[in-house]
Structures are given as structure tokens and as C-alpha cells.
Amino acid sequence: MILCAPLSLPAGTLPKPMSDVAELENFVIQDCGSCHGLALKGGLGPPLRPENLDHLPEAAIAAIIREGIPGTAMPPWKPLLTPADIEWISHQLKTGKLVSP
């Protein structure tokens, strides 16, 4: 597996995910939701709603998704997700685009 360096894009530009958007949305709700709650309000893992992530930049969220958190139940997802997928998910979590009110 070849790891890519972080993408350098103009401000406000989000890389296109490599996976189908519906597939990634389902991944977040089902896979992330299995620990973080289906509404991402928390469970085994902390809540992943914008108000809970406001202190983290998107790059930090991406790093957590990519590398996991050692000593916790948060696994590294880099073996299963492309860098663009991880950036897309990070943006969606930060902006709240995948959560219902």
C-alpha cells in the first residue's frame, strides 16, 4: 500500500472521495456509529457532532481516523480508506453534514 502525502488544495476545496459518497455515508453511520452512536451522539466512543469537534481542525480529525488512538477502541482506518476518503469524512464530521438535527 502506498501512502500519500497530505493533499495540498486551495482553501475550501475538498478532495473527491475515491469511494462512492453513499457508501462512505453508510460507512460513517454504520461503522463509526457502532461505537459513536448511530446519531453520532456518543456511545463507547465520544460524540462526533460539530459542537463536539469544534476544538479540532479537520486535519486532526483526519489523523485520528487514519491512525486511530492507541490504547483505545479507536482503530486506524488507513488500511481500509483512501486518504481522500478520510479527508471527505473529516470534512463531513466537522461540518455536521452527516448528522440529523
HELIX and SHEET records of a PDB file:
HELIX    1   1 VAL A   21  PHE A   27  1                                   7    
HELIX    2   2 VAL A   28  CYS A   32  3                                   5    
HELIX    3   3 GLY A   33  HIS A   36  1                                   4    
HELIX    4   4 PRO A   50  LEU A   53  1                                   4    
HELIX    5   5 GLU A   58  GLU A   67  1                                  10    
HELIX    6   6 PRO A   83  THR A   95  1                                  13    
END                                                                             
